Amino acid sequence: MTLLRLAVFLLLLPAFCGRADARALLLVTVEAPPLVVVGADGIVGGSVCAVVREALGRAGLEARIEAVPWKRGLEMVRQGRADGIFAASVNSAREAYLLYAREPLLRARIVAIAEAARGYRMDRDGTGTDGLAAGRLRGGEHGEKLVAFLARARFVRVEELAQPRQAARMLLSRRLDVFLINDSILADFQASAPPGRTLEIVRTPSGEPLVIDEISGHLAFSRRTVDEDVASRFSAALHGMKADGTYARLMHSAR
């Protein structure tokens, strides 16, 4: 009987070791200060990472977080080489391999940024975009309203850039006219401007800040390595953090 039990245990061991709640998860994200910051020691921190780690801990899970280019991260999750990616907007085309945690990590607006001295005025119907060069983050996920805005806009080109601070330098050197950005990382973006020069949200012809789209960003797990129970436990923990004030406190923290 002892030998039989040992044989059964050995047969089940690989499956047990592969369960997401029986090992540390590998989560990937893209560097986006102050939400995601890669320190000189290589450790990935920032306010959103603090939220993710706290929610995982409450759910009885552990994780290692790596910062990688967005498209590479998506491919790692699709292949099961990583267990999750954040913060991803819901995309029906990716639901075949992404299991979205229901509770969102972030809610943000997509806005257009330009140097204040340029005095641009734009609207979501494409007004004011004629002849301008725009930029956006490479591999970023955005909603239908942004897609529609880009289809209507008359930009001479839309460049995809790896980092927000790269875009700030290009705006200030006037190699770009506007940059489309998630406003949750706006403060760090604006802080990169030197004294006397200001990067601000482009306004509509009526003077209101131009909000192109509004999106929710989620922790999305790999369907190859994570099951519904893990996603549900993470969502419940995150919801509890919002209710007890922990989420707000961590989102105002920095690494």
C-alpha positions as CSV (number, residue, x, y, z in Angstrom):
1,M,0.0,0.0,0.0
2,T,2.9,2.4,0.8
3,L,4.5,1.8,-2.6
4,L,1.1,2.4,-4.3
5,R,0.6,5.7,-2.5
6,L,4.1,6.8,-3.4
7,A,3.5,6.0,-7.1
8,V,0.3,8.0,-7.1
9,F,2.1,10.9,-5.4
10,L,4.9,10.9,-8.0
11,L,2.3,10.9,-10.8
12,L,0.5,13.9,-9.4
13,L,3.5,15.9,-8.4
14,P,4.1,17.6,-11.8
15,A,0.5,18.8,-12.0
16,F,0.6,20.1,-8.4
17,C,3.9,22.0,-8.9
18,G,2.4,23.7,-12.0
19,R,-0.6,25.2,-10.2
20,A,-0.4,29.0,-10.0
21,D,-1.3,29.0,-6.3
22,A,1.4,26.5,-5.4
23,R,4.3,28.6,-6.7
24,A,5.4,32.2,-7.2
25,L,3.8,33.8,-10.3
26,L,5.8,35.7,-12.9
27,L,4.0,38.9,-13.8
28,V,5.2,41.3,-16.5
29,T,4.5,45.0,-17.1
30,V,6.0,48.0,-18.8
31,E,8.0,50.7,-17.1
32,A,5.7,53.8,-16.5
33,P,6.9,56.0,-13.7
34,P,5.5,56.6,-11.1
35,L,3.2,53.6,-11.5
36,V,5.9,51.2,-12.5
37,V,9.5,52.1,-11.7
38,V,12.7,50.0,-12.3
39,G,15.2,50.8,-9.6
40,A,19.0,50.9,-10.0
41,D,19.0,47.5,-8.3
42,G,16.7,46.1,-11.0
43,I,13.8,45.7,-8.6
44,V,10.5,46.7,-10.1
45,G,8.4,49.0,-7.8
46,G,6.0,51.9,-8.0
47,S,2.5,52.5,-6.8
48,V,0.7,50.0,-9.1
49,C,3.2,47.3,-8.3
50,A,2.6,47.9,-4.6
51,V,-1.1,47.5,-5.1
52,V,-0.6,44.2,-7.1
53,R,1.7,42.8,-4.5
54,E,-0.7,43.6,-1.6
55,A,-3.7,42.1,-3.4
56,L,-1.8,39.0,-4.3
57,G,-0.7,38.6,-0.6
58,R,-4.3,39.0,0.6
59,A,-5.3,36.3,-2.0
60,G,-2.6,33.9,-0.7
61,L,-0.4,34.3,-3.7
62,E,3.2,35.4,-4.4
63,A,4.7,36.9,-7.5
64,R,7.9,38.2,-9.1
65,I,7.4,41.2,-11.3
66,E,9.5,42.0,-14.4
67,A,9.4,45.1,-16.7
68,V,9.6,44.2,-20.4
69,P,8.4,45.9,-23.6
70,W,4.6,45.6,-23.9
71,K,4.4,43.4,-27.0
72,R,7.0,41.0,-25.6
73,G,5.1,40.8,-22.4
74,L,1.8,39.9,-24.2
75,E,3.6,37.2,-26.1
76,M,5.1,35.8,-22.9
77,V,1.7,35.5,-21.4
78,R,0.1,34.0,-24.6
79,Q,2.8,31.3,-24.6
80,G,2.5,30.7,-20.8
81,R,6.1,31.9,-20.2
82,A,4.6,34.5,-17.9
83,D,1.5,34.1,-15.7
84,G,0.1,37.6,-16.1
85,I,0.5,41.2,-17.4
86,F,-0.7,44.6,-16.2
87,A,-2.4,47.0,-16.7
88,A,-4.2,45.7,-19.7
89,S,-7.5,47.1,-21.1
90,V,-10.1,44.6,-22.0
91,N,-9.6,43.5,-25.5
92,S,-12.0,40.8,-26.9
93,A,-9.4,39.6,-29.5
94,R,-7.0,38.7,-26.6
95,E,-9.6,37.0,-24.4
96,A,-8.6,33.7,-26.0
97,Y,-5.4,33.7,-24.0
98,L,-5.9,36.4,-21.3
99,L,-8.0,35.8,-18.2
100,Y,-8.9,39.3,-16.9
101,A,-9.3,39.9,-13.2
102,R,-12.7,41.6,-13.0
103,E,-11.8,44.4,-10.6
104,P,-9.7,47.0,-12.5
105,L,-6.3,48.1,-11.3
106,L,-6.6,51.5,-12.9
107,R,-9.1,53.9,-14.5
108,A,-7.6,56.5,-16.7
109,R,-8.2,59.0,-19.4
110,I,-6.4,59.2,-22.7
111,V,-5.4,62.8,-23.4
112,A,-3.2,64.7,-25.9
113,I,-0.2,66.6,-24.5
114,A,1.7,69.4,-26.1
115,E,4.0,72.2,-25.1
116,A,1.8,75.0,-23.7
117,A,3.5,77.6,-25.9
118,R,2.1,75.9,-29.0
119,G,-1.4,76.8,-28.1
120,Y,-3.1,73.9,-30.0
121,R,-6.9,73.4,-29.9
122,M,-8.3,70.0,-31.0
123,D,-11.5,68.1,-30.9
124,R,-12.4,64.4,-31.2
125,D,-13.8,64.9,-34.7
126,G,-10.2,65.6,-35.8
127,T,-10.4,69.4,-35.7
128,G,-7.0,71.0,-35.2
129,T,-4.9,68.0,-36.1
130,D,-4.0,69.0,-39.7
131,G,-0.4,68.7,-40.5
132,L,0.8,67.8,-37.0
133,A,3.0,64.9,-35.9
134,A,1.7,62.8,-33.1
135,G,3.2,60.1,-30.9
136,R,1.8,57.3,-28.7
137,L,3.3,54.5,-26.6
138,R,4.3,51.4,-28.5
139,G,2.1,48.4,-27.9
140,G,-0.4,50.4,-25.7
141,E,-4.0,49.1,-25.5
142,H,-6.7,51.7,-25.9
143,G,-10.4,51.9,-26.4
144,E,-12.6,52.3,-29.4
145,K,-12.9,56.1,-29.0
146,L,-9.2,56.5,-29.5
147,V,-9.2,54.3,-32.5
148,A,-12.0,56.4,-34.0
149,F,-10.1,59.6,-33.1
150,L,-7.0,58.4,-34.9
151,A,-9.1,57.4,-37.9
152,R,-10.6,60.9,-38.2
153,A,-7.4,62.9,-37.3
154,R,-5.3,64.3,-40.0
155,F,-1.9,63.9,-38.4
156,V,1.0,63.7,-40.9
157,R,2.3,60.7,-38.9
158,V,1.8,58.9,-35.6
159,E,5.0,57.5,-34.1
160,E,5.1,54.7,-31.6
161,L,7.6,55.3,-28.8
162,A,9.0,53.0,-26.1
163,Q,9.0,55.4,-23.1
164,P,7.0,58.5,-22.1
165,R,10.1,60.5,-21.3
166,Q,11.4,59.9,-24.9
167,A,8.1,61.5,-26.0
168,A,8.7,64.5,-23.7
169,R,12.1,65.1,-25.2
170,M,10.7,64.9,-28.7
171,L,7.9,67.4,-27.8
172,L,10.4,69.9,-26.3
173,S,12.7,69.6,-29.3
174,R,9.6,70.0,-31.6
175,R,10.2,66.6,-33.4
176,L,6.7,65.8,-32.2
177,D,3.7,68.2,-31.9
178,V,1.4,66.2,-29.6
179,F,1.6,63.0,-27.6
180,L,-1.3,60.7,-26.7
181,I,-0.9,59.6,-23.1
182,N,-2.7,57.8,-20.2
183,D,-3.2,60.6,-17.7
184,S,-2.3,58.3,-14.7
185,I,1.4,58.9,-15.7
186,L,1.0,62.5,-16.6
187,A,2.6,64.1,-13.5
188,D,6.0,62.3,-14.1
189,F,5.8,63.2,-17.8
190,Q,5.3,66.9,-17.1
191,A,8.0,66.9,-14.5
192,S,10.6,66.0,-17.2
193,A,10.2,69.5,-18.7
194,P,12.9,72.0,-17.8
195,P,12.1,75.3,-15.9
196,G,10.2,77.8,-18.1
197,R,8.7,75.2,-20.4
198,T,5.4,73.5,-19.7
199,L,3.7,70.4,-21.1
200,E,0.0,70.5,-20.7
201,I,-3.2,68.8,-21.9
202,V,-4.5,70.1,-25.2
203,R,-7.8,71.8,-25.0
204,T,-10.9,71.8,-27.2
205,P,-11.9,74.9,-29.2
206,S,-14.3,75.7,-26.3
207,G,-11.5,75.6,-23.8
208,E,-12.1,72.2,-22.1
209,P,-9.4,69.6,-21.7
210,L,-9.6,67.2,-24.6
211,V,-10.4,63.7,-23.2
212,I,-10.1,61.3,-26.1
213,D,-11.1,58.1,-24.3
214,E,-11.5,56.6,-20.9
215,I,-10.2,53.1,-20.1
216,S,-9.8,50.6,-17.3
217,G,-6.6,48.7,-16.9
218,H,-6.6,45.1,-15.4
219,L,-4.3,42.4,-14.3
220,A,-4.7,39.8,-17.0
221,F,-3.6,36.2,-16.4
222,S,-2.4,33.6,-18.8
223,R,-5.1,31.0,-19.5
224,R,-2.2,28.5,-20.0
225,T,-1.1,28.7,-16.4
226,V,-3.8,30.3,-14.2
227,D,-7.3,29.3,-13.5
228,E,-10.5,31.2,-12.8
229,D,-10.1,30.8,-9.0
230,V,-6.9,32.7,-8.9
231,A,-8.3,35.6,-10.9
232,S,-11.4,35.7,-8.7
233,R,-9.3,35.7,-5.5
234,F,-7.2,38.5,-6.8
235,S,-10.3,40.5,-7.8
236,A,-11.9,40.0,-4.4
237,A,-8.7,41.1,-2.6
238,L,-8.4,44.2,-4.8
239,H,-12.0,45.1,-4.2
240,G,-11.4,44.8,-0.5
241,M,-8.4,47.1,-0.7
242,K,-10.5,49.8,-2.4
243,A,-13.1,49.5,0.3
244,D,-10.7,49.8,3.3
245,G,-8.6,52.6,1.9
246,T,-5.5,50.6,1.2
247,Y,-5.7,51.1,-2.5
248,A,-5.8,54.9,-2.3
249,R,-2.9,54.9,0.2
250,L,-0.7,52.8,-2.0
251,M,-1.6,54.6,-5.2
252,H,-0.2,57.8,-3.7
253,S,3.0,56.1,-2.7
254,A,6.2,55.7,-4.7
255,R,9.0,53.3,-4.6
